[in-house]
Amino acid sequence: MKFRIAIIEDDRESAKLIQKYLERYAKENNEYFEYFMFQDGDEITSNYEAIYDILFMDIEMSRLDGMTASKKIRVFDKEVIIIFITNTPQYAIKGYEVDAMSYLLKPVPYFAFCQELSKSLEKINKRKDKYILLTTENGTVRLNTNNIYYIETMKHYLIIHSKSGVFTMKSPLKKMVEELEECPFYLCNSCFLVNLEEVTGVNGEFAIVNGAELKISRPRKKAFMEALANHFGGKL
């Protein structure tokens, strides 16, 4: 498995040290890392893409500090693991504000680095949920499919109704159906792709999802009801 790791550090020597540690860890533990280097918080937050697994984030940077950068990143990416790198431990408590995994105190010793990296990789490997990337007008958002209520198509756009909010992106529904093929999603008509787990009832020709009534088309009703029954029946 390949892990994408970003190093956000304005001090070149500190950045090189983290990269050196990653290369050593990868060799010793038979892992594969892809590196991304940023010299300041404003570089990674500008057009941020939720493609990273771990961020090693320096806190004190000249243009945009690591804490502020992390707050901006959390708007689009709730899942990326953030490990702060700092000269002083006073920022540790503030790390909880952005759900940071931990922090490393400079100069970073290799043993402590390995401990935090191992915990991070273990957490990533334990994730069984599927995530999709949504390319919206406001940037790329990584979304857990379990948090999606349903997906609506309207004039070449997809409207994703989720527990994290409503997102809009330009894409055909067919492509999303293919991407969610292994997840418990089913078309109740040509306009709505429904997360079966979030169906709380069926009222005549309507599926009830998060309080919304979604029309079940006549041609799809039998198959939709069978898919719904099989989904919940498999959990009994």
Salt bridges, closest charged atoms under 4 A:
GLU9 OE1 - LYS106 NZ 3.12
GLU28 OE2 - ARG24 NE 2.95
GLU34 OE1 - LYS2 NZ 3.18
GLU34 OE1 - ARG4 NE 3.44
ASP42 OD2 - ARG63 NE 2.64
GLU43 OE2 - ARG63 NH2 3.55
ASP58 OD1 - LYS106 NZ 3.46
ASP77 OD2 - ARG142 NH2 3.13
GLU97 OE1 - LYS71 NZ 3.39
GLU116 OE1 - LYS119 NZ 3.37
GLU122 OE2 - LYS126 NZ 3.30
GLU152 OE1 - HIS161 NE2 3.09
GLU197 OE1 - HIS231 NE2 2.74
GLU197 OE1 - LYS235 NZ 2.51
GLU198 OE2 - LYS163 NZ 3.18
GLU205 OE1 - LYS215 NZ 2.35
